[in-house]
Amino acid sequence: MSQSGNKFIKSMSLIHLLPQKIQEELSRKSLLKVISGLSNFEIKSVKKISEAAFVGGADLIDMACKPELVESAIEISSLPICVSSVEPKLFINSVKAGASLIEIGNYDSFYDKGITFSEEKILNLTKETKDFLPNIPLSVTVPHTMPIDKQVDLAVKLVFEGADIIQTEGGKSSNPYNSGIQGLLEKSVPTLAATYAIFKEFEKQSLSIPIMSASGLSEVTCPLAISCGASAVGVGSAVNNLDDLISMIAVVRGLKESLKNSMIKEKIS
């Protein structure tokens, strides 16, 4: 890729339009996003998860693309909000309601129905979203159902289409054979592998696009995601599967602490 091409991509990035705190955490490679779930449209649940994310020290909350959910989260949290969908038109009203970041992704609920997403489909969704909202920062998730080499190819193409953040996934398809720490490591393998492969290709092509590693991560494996090249991690079930607020806050704090410790160790080394 030519040097002029690199400059063109960098000049088009909308990362600078994100809240300053988000930019700083991405730069430090310590951003924590808590995911409430693409199929979770219960206001009470989303508010609870948002509160846990805010009090626990997360940096961003990701929720289903519905203005009412955005508004309910804003009532109890000052965290920036990301909304996820696979229907570009839905982003418009959620941005008007206060979302700072839009994301094509969180496909897990579709996998349960036997629905997968092709490279062509993801690229078309990205183009359509950019047509609707050209000046809103965009994150795009690369489907884990593709072979790793195809995930890498798609990630690069998405950068040229205007994606500002690339997100990896994989926890849904991972079935650990063991419990405890070993099981947590096994659960994280698909998203870690994709993160590393995409990061190395971005490095090779001098693409400075942040990677968010998500799906199947825990306090044990979040630092590994950063070591694999991620600038951010997204965690959902580890938080939103819990019933009480105190436990949720404790998990969020543990996740954020693991990222801070990872950042300190990286500076020392």
Secondary structure, DSSP 8 states (H G I E B T S, - for coil): --HHHHHHHHHH--GGGS-HHHHHHHHHT-EEEEEEETT---HHHHHHHHHHHHHHT-SEEEEES-HHHHHHHHHH--S-EEEEES-GGGHHHHHHHT-SEEEE---HHHHTTT----HHHHHHHHHHHHHH-TTS-EEEE--TTS-HHHHHHHHHHHHHTT-SEEEE--GGG---SS-HHHHHHHHHHHHHHHHHHHHHHHHHTT----EEEESS--TTTHHHHHHTT-SEEEE-HHHHT-SSHHHHHHHHHHHHHHHHHHHHHHHH-
